Structure formats: C-alpha cells, structure tokens
C-alpha cells in the first residue's frame, strides 16, 4: 500500500471520527463558529446538498446556514405555495462578531445533531487535582414563535468511555426571544470531574413543528482553565468561619 493511499485513508478516518486534543485556556471546540466550509445560501439543503461541516459528525438534516439566507418556497399538502423567509440575518439578535455562517437544524422535518470528541488526557494533572474549571457558552436561538429548540451539552468520559457527568445549556424560549428570530447568549460553568479523559460535545437541534428545523447556534465555546488551590490562610479562614457559625445560638429553640 502506497504512502499516499495510507494518508488518504487516515485523513478519511479522522474526518469521520474527529478527536481533538486540549490546551488550557483555549476554545477546545473545532469550527465552533461554523465558518469552516460553506454555508447554505438558501436554507433548503437536504441530502447531498447539505454543506460539508469540518470538525463535526452530523445526523439527519443538520446543516450550516448563511446569515441572510434567502429562504425558499414550497407547495404544501393543500396545494398552496408557502414561502419560508425571515431567516437570521445581520440584523437579527445574536453575537456582535458573527461571521458569515451559523449552525442550523436543517430543511428536514425532524430533529438533527452534531458532535465532536475532545481528548483532555493532556490536562489530567490539572483535572485529577480538582483544578480543572470549564466554561461552556454559545449563542442559541430559534425562529419567530416556533418551538424548535437547541440543547448544547458536554458528556465527560473516563478513559474507558464511561460517562462521569453531563452538563448543558438550552436555547431561549420564543417568549425569551420576544417571539422574534434570533440568538441569545447562554453559558454555564463548573469543574471537570476527576478522572475525565474525553469530552463528547453534542449540539442537538430539536424539531417540534414547521417546514424546517429552526434550531440555530453560533460561536460555540468550551474553555478549560486551571483554578488555584485554596491557600493555607484561606483554608484557615474557612475553618474559623465554620466553627463560628456552629457556635451561634439556635434562635428557633428559644421560641415558646
């Protein structure tokens, strides 16, 4: 087997099963802004017309949409021509720096998803001392009054691929978006569980109704940073505060 053929096969395996290594203080999500690859300029891409999305394993109609996509027309079951329009554009609520594209549930009538696996083995010395703090954030949204929604989750796995913990953020409801098309900022923080060696990042676009899946997401970010261990003086202060609290009289016992 030639070296060139081996290289092609290896590249294909990596693209089908992307595993990305971690660095402290940097966004660990590859292509989290949907700017790598092409975006659908219309919003009707299905099957082979869905743009290839580098860094992600996708299911069903998950796609990348251009801001300002024109929308399209279709004929419904009653024979009426219906227009799909008003998709997110440069003036919709969303990130100030938004590039050209955003993630999109897709033109199929059904839920879809995208995922990638992040290798955090290099951060084991920080994680296993309880000092690995994660910061997960994204701009998530939807269309007008539609109930299609997004769930952005992290699954922390040990070296055997077993799940240790899960955290997630959800897109705003239509009411939270003032029943307008757009994206709002969502985030959550916490500590990476001791023993975690991989993180499975999953972006679920949950379809509820309508001609297309109007889940939207952009600027996905996952940063792991090292938090300092409590200093001896800090531990002493915490202990003193706890003892003082224990010695305070319980007023509820003095009530008649």
C-alpha positions, -999 to +999 in steps of 0.1 A: +000+000+000+015+034-010+022+062+015-002+084-004-031+059-001-024+054+036-025+092+041-059+094+023-074+066+044-060+082+077-075+115+068-109+100+060-109+082+094-101+114+112-128+134+094-154+107+102-144+105+138-128+138+148-109+137+181-093+170+192-066+175+218-070+200+246-050+230+257-057+251+288-072+285+283-082+279+246-115+272+230-115+234+226-143+232+200-132+229+164-151+250+140-174+263+168-183+294+147-194+274+116-170+294+095-150+264+081-167+252+050-196+266+030-229+278+043-263+272+026-273+305+010-310+294+006-319+272+036-333+242+016-302+219+016-311+182+020-292+150+014-261+156-007-269+193-009-261+199+028-227+216+030-199+195+045-191+207+081-154+203+091-148+190+126-183+176+132-201+143+130-237+152+119-270+134+118-301+138+096-305+174+082-281+192+104-266+220+083-248+253+082-268+284+071-256+317+058-267+348+077-292+364+053-302+332+035-329+340+011-354+313+021-375+294-004-410+284-015-427+250-014-461+236-021-479+222+009-503+193+011-533+215+002-515+226-030-508+261-016-474+278-022-458+287+011-427+309+015-400+302+041-384+336+048-372+358+076-342+335+084-314+350+107-295+379+091-270+405+101-297+425+119-311+396+139-302+394+176-270+374+180-233+378+185-216+410+176-189+391+158-209+365+138-190+358+106-209+345+076-225+313+089-244+297+118-254+262+126-289+252+115-313+223+124-319+219+086-345+217+060-358+183+070-388+178+092-371+162+121-345+166+148-308+166+140-275+168+158-237+173+155-210+161+178-172+160+183-149+143+207-123+162+226-093+144+242-084+160+275-057+134+286-030+161+284-049+180+312-051+150+335-026+165+361-049+195+365-082+177+363-073+150+388-064+175+415-099+191+411-085+223+395-099+219+360-127+245+356-148+246+324-167+275+309-193+264+283-210+291+262-229+296+230-254+318+211-285+297+208-319+306+193-348+300+170-373+313+146-402+337+153-428+319+175-416+284+165-409+260+194-379+242+177-351+244+202-314+237+208-296+217+236-258+221+238-243+195+261-210+181+274-206+145+284-174+139+305-160+104+299-133+084+317-105+065+299-129+036+293-155+058+277-179+057+306-199+088+314-189+106+346-211+137+344-232+158+320-239+195+317-258+215+292-273+248+282-306+253+263-318+278+238-342+306+249-379+300+245-399+321+220-410+343+248-374+349+259-367+359+223-397+382+223-412+359+196-386+372+171-360+353+151-326+355+167-300+341+191-292+349+228-261+342+248-262+312+271-235+298+294-226+276+324-195+269+344-182+241+367-154+217+375-144+189+352-149+157+371-118+139+384-108+111+361-123+126+329-102+120+298-126+129+270-155+152+264-182+144+239-197+177+227-232+174+214-254+200+197-290+188+195-314+206+172-349+195+184-377+198+159-412+205+171-431+217+140-429+236+108-414+231+073-378+232+086-359+226+118-354+262+131-328+255+157-299+280+155-265+281+171-233+301+167-200+309+185-198+277+205-170+278+231-156+254+257-126+266+277-109+247+305-087+267+329-067+259+360-082+272+392-058+278+421-058+255+452-070+273+483-042+289+502-034+278+538-047+312+551-079+307+530-085+273+545-079+286+580-104+314+574-130+289+561-125+266+591-128+296+616-160+308+599-175+273+601-166+269+638-181+304+645-213+295+626-216+263+647-214+282+679-241+307+671-273+302+692-301+285+675-329+310+679-356+286+668-350+266+701-357+297+723-391+303+708-421+294+731 
